Every structure is written in structure tokens, then in C-alpha cells.
Amino acid sequence: MPEPHFVPHHDRYVPRESPELAARAFCALMSKRRTVRDYSERDVSLETIEWLVRCAGGAPSGANKQPWRFVAVRDLAVKRAIRAAAEKEEREFYAHRATDEWLADLAPLGTDASKPFLEIAPWLVVVFKQTRGDDESQHYYVNESVGIAVGLFLAAAHHAGLATLTHTPSPMGFLQEVLGRPKHEKAYVLIPVGYPADDCRVPEAALRKKALSEILTVV
Ligand SMILES: Cc1cc2nc3c(=O)[nH]c(=O)nc-3n(C[C@H](O)[C@H](O)[C@H](O)COP(=O)(O)O)c2cc1C
């Protein structure tokens, strides 16, 4: 068993204002985040994407195994292949796989099987969860860990003025094939990243969030 080794936690973040004000300001920033399905072609630098992934890669994870792989796609031919495969799955989903209740829940969002944003957004960041390490080592709490990393990615993108969509064209097995990822990597979410189109609109239904009293219980 390796011995633990501790170092002083000097590099701590201390906000200039009170925790109440800092939390309130961050909440105000994050409450302006919206899922965007209508992108402009305006480019986003690779350096920006790298910072977003670095931020996500700093997330907590079970036993610090960091069970994720981010594949950033900007190649148009690859984006087209992803769009074609995603739309095939989505046509099947909307026509057969989705239950009536699911379709009713999606109706206010105005989504359908057409996904032009998969070609138009300058980047598609495909997040894979690693069921095991590249060296076959065990990973723990993979779904929880990758979900947290994706949350940090979305927050970092929003903070950088960029729009995202958490897209799950289920089943996502085609992403492993198109992107040539190994068997122990399973697609977790597909995130277009870019700027919203000038005339971008968002569904009014997405603005309705539960009140604090519905999501917080204090004991
Ligand atoms: C796990 C997950 C999967 C989602 N899958 C899709 C999807 O496949 N297609 C889509 O258009 N939106 C998808 N969404 C976006 C949600 O519809 C969106 O987050 C919700 O309507 C709230 O809107 P907001 O993000 O603007 O607050 C997904 C969101 C999450 C968290």
C-alpha cells in the first residue's frame, strides 16, 4: 500500500466579498446559462476549448481516477458523420422509441430529429466515461464523477461567454465508432460549443425553474 503524503493547502481561493455576495453573484451569472440549439458559425479558439477541458479535468472523482476523455471535434467531415448518425438515432427515437409521456415532456422545448447545430457549431466536445483505466485499473463512481466534470465544463463555457447544449442522441454507441475510441470508453454526452446565432431563441419553458422551497430542505 502506498503511504499518504500531505502538503499544506496554501493555494486556497478566498473571495473578496462575503460568501453570501460571492454566491449570489455566481448564481446570477449561472442563471443566465441557457441550452442553445441554434449556433453561429463564429469560431472559438482551440486554446479556449483547452481551458474548458482543463477546468473540467480538475473535477472531483472517485479515488481521483478522473474517468473521462474529452474528444474535441472541429473537422467538418467528422461533424457531418456525427450529425448523420445522430439524426438517424433521433428519427428512430421520435418515431418509435420515445414514450408518449416523454414526447409530451419534450414538446414545450420544440425539439425534433433535425440537428443542424451538429455541423454549424464550431466545436463538438464529446465526453466519454471510462469504465476502466487505460491500464485496466478499476474506476469508481464513474457516472457521478463524469457528471460533475461535465457540470464544470458547462459552467466554464458559460463563464467564457460561450453557449452549450447537453445533447444525448441515445443510444450514443455510434460516437465510439465514428471517433475510434476504445471499448472501455462509452459516450456520455455530446456538447456543441460556440456562440448563439444572432436570432437565437430559447424555449420559454426552459426558463421555468423550481423555486428554492421545492429543491431545498433544511433540517
Ligand atoms: C442529461 C441531459 C440530456 C439532455 N439531452 C438533450 C438532448 O438530447 N437534446 C436537447 O435538445 N436537449 C437536451 N438536454 C437539454 C435540456 O432539454 C435542457 O437542459 C432543459 O430543457 C433546461 O433548459 P436550460 O438548460 O436552458 O436550463 C439535455 C440535458 C441534460 C442535462
The ligand as an SDF file (V2000), in Angstrom:
LIG
                    3D

 31 33  0  0  0  0  0  0  0  0999 V2000
  -28.5390   14.7850  -19.2940 C   0  0  0  0  0  0  0  0  0  0  0  0
  -29.1820   15.7520  -20.2500 C   0  0  0  0  0  0  0  0  0  0  0  0
  -29.5370   15.3360  -21.5030 C   0  0  0  0  0  0  0  0  0  0  0  0
  -30.0980   16.2280  -22.4020 C   0  0  0  0  0  0  0  0  0  0  0  0
  -30.3500   15.8100  -23.6870 N   0  0  0  0  0  0  0  0  0  0  0  0
  -30.7810   16.7020  -24.5850 C   0  0  0  0  0  0  0  0  0  0  0  0
  -30.9120   16.3200  -25.9520 C   0  0  0  0  0  0  0  0  0  0  0  0
  -30.5840   15.1930  -26.3500 O   0  0  0  0  0  0  0  0  0  0  0  0
  -31.3730   17.2380  -26.8390 N   0  0  0  0  0  0  0  0  0  0  0  0
  -31.6940   18.5140  -26.4490 C   0  0  0  0  0  0  0  0  0  0  0  0
  -32.0960   19.3030  -27.3000 O   0  0  0  0  0  0  0  0  0  0  0  0
  -31.5620   18.9160  -25.1520 N   0  0  0  0  0  0  0  0  0  0  0  0
  -31.0960   18.0450  -24.2290 C   0  0  0  0  0  0  0  0  0  0  0  0
  -30.9000   18.4510  -22.9300 N   0  0  0  0  0  0  0  0  0  0  0  0
  -31.1390   19.8640  -22.5700 C   0  0  0  0  0  0  0  0  0  0  0  0
  -32.3990   20.0670  -21.7300 C   0  0  0  0  0  0  0  0  0  0  0  0
  -33.5360   19.9610  -22.5210 O   0  0  0  0  0  0  0  0  0  0  0  0
  -32.3090   21.4560  -21.0700 C   0  0  0  0  0  0  0  0  0  0  0  0
  -31.2240   21.4550  -20.1630 O   0  0  0  0  0  0  0  0  0  0  0  0
  -33.5900   21.8080  -20.3320 C   0  0  0  0  0  0  0  0  0  0  0  0
  -34.6420   21.9750  -21.2310 O   0  0  0  0  0  0  0  0  0  0  0  0
  -33.4390   23.0770  -19.4830 C   0  0  0  0  0  0  0  0  0  0  0  0
  -33.0270   24.1540  -20.2870 O   0  0  0  0  0  0  0  0  0  0  0  0
  -31.7580   25.0310  -19.8860 P   0  0  0  0  0  0  0  0  0  0  0  0
  -30.5400   24.1280  -19.9990 O   0  0  0  0  0  0  0  0  0  0  0  0
  -31.7220   26.1580  -20.8500 O   0  0  0  0  0  0  0  0  0  0  0  0
  -31.9240   25.4770  -18.4550 O   0  0  0  0  0  0  0  0  0  0  0  0
  -30.3440   17.5660  -22.0110 C   0  0  0  0  0  0  0  0  0  0  0  0
  -29.9870   17.9750  -20.7210 C   0  0  0  0  0  0  0  0  0  0  0  0
  -29.4060   17.0890  -19.8580 C   0  0  0  0  0  0  0  0  0  0  0  0
  -28.9670   17.5770  -18.5000 C   0  0  0  0  0  0  0  0  0  0  0  0
  1  2  1  0
  2  3  1  0
  2 30  2  0
  3  4  2  0
  4  5  1  0
  4 28  1  0
  5  6  2  0
  6  7  1  0
  6 13  1  0
  7  8  2  0
  7  9  1  0
  9 10  1  0
 10 11  2  0
 10 12  1  0
 12 13  2  0
 13 14  1  0
 14 15  1  0
 14 28  1  0
 15 16  1  0
 16 17  1  0
 16 18  1  0
 18 19  1  0
 18 20  1  0
 20 21  1  0
 20 22  1  0
 22 23  1  0
 23 24  1  0
 24 25  2  0
 24 26  1  0
 24 27  1  0
 28 29  2  0
 29 30  1  0
 30 31  1  0
M  END
$$$$
